[in-house]
C-alpha cells in the first residue's frame, strides 16, 4: 500500500511540525529506497530528495489553502 504524503498536518500556526515533517521525509525516503530494491549507497540522496519534495508539497498545500 502506498500512503506517500497524503497527510499534511500542521500545527495551530499553520506550520508543519518538525516531528511530522521528519516522519513524512522518512516515509518518502523509504519508498524511494523500496523502488530501487533497497540497493545501498543512495540513502543520503533519498533523504535529501525526500526533504525537498515534502518541503515543496507543504509550500504548495499551504499556499493553496491561503487562496481559499
N, C-alpha and C positions, 0 to 999 in steps of 0.2 A: 504494500500500500504506500502510495506517495503522498505525504502530507506537507510538502515543502511550502513554507511561508504563506500560509493562509490566515494565520492568527497574528495580526499586528496589534498587540496590546500596548497601550501607552498609559503612563501614569496621569494623574489629575492635571498636570501642567501641559499635557499633550505631547510629551516627550517619551521616547522609548526608554524603558528602564534598563539599566546596564545588565541585569541578570537575564531579562527577556532577550535582549539583543544578543548576548553571548550564547544563549540556548538556541536561538534561531540560526546564528552563524554556524554553530556546532552541527546542527541538523543539516544545513545546506552543504557544509563541507563533507559530511558523512555521505550524502547522496552523490556528491561528485566522486568521491573515492569508490563508492559502490559501482558507479557506471564504468570505472576503469578496472574493475575486478580487484580492487584494493591493492593495486601494484604500488610498491613503496617508492619513495623519492619525490612524491608530489604533495606531501602533507602541508607544507607551508604555502605552496601555490594555491591549493584548495582552500585553505583558511583565508588567505588574503582576497581571493576572488569572491568567496562567500561573504566576507565583510563588506566588500564593495557592492555586491548585489543587494544585500539586505539594506545597507545604507541608502542606496538609490531607490529601492522599493519603498522604504519608510518615508523618504522625502516626497515621493510621488503620492503616496497614500495620504500623507498629512496635507500636502498642497491641494489635493482633490477635495478633501474634507473642508478646507478653508474656503473653497469657492462655492460651497452649498449654503 
